[in-house]
Amino acid sequence: MVNDEAISAFDVERRAQLIAQTGEAPARTASEREAIRAVALDALIDGILKDQAAERVGVDIGSASCM
């Protein structure tokens, strides 16, 4: 939970897969996979915190703004 916003195991796994696919070499060991999951979780937490901070100051970044 990040300030009452949940991060599911599915979200972490999906982000970890994305990170692993964009890496130079596949994660072969359990410790490598766990390290990638930790990076994925950190990235998800950072994203939620940034979104919450933007919302607090009234910044609205909709999908149309990103094009």
Buried (B, 14 or more C-beta within 10 A) or exposed (E): EBEEEEBEEEEBEEBBEEBBEEEEEEBEEEEBBEBBBEBBBEBBBEEBEEBEEEEEEEEEEEEEEEE
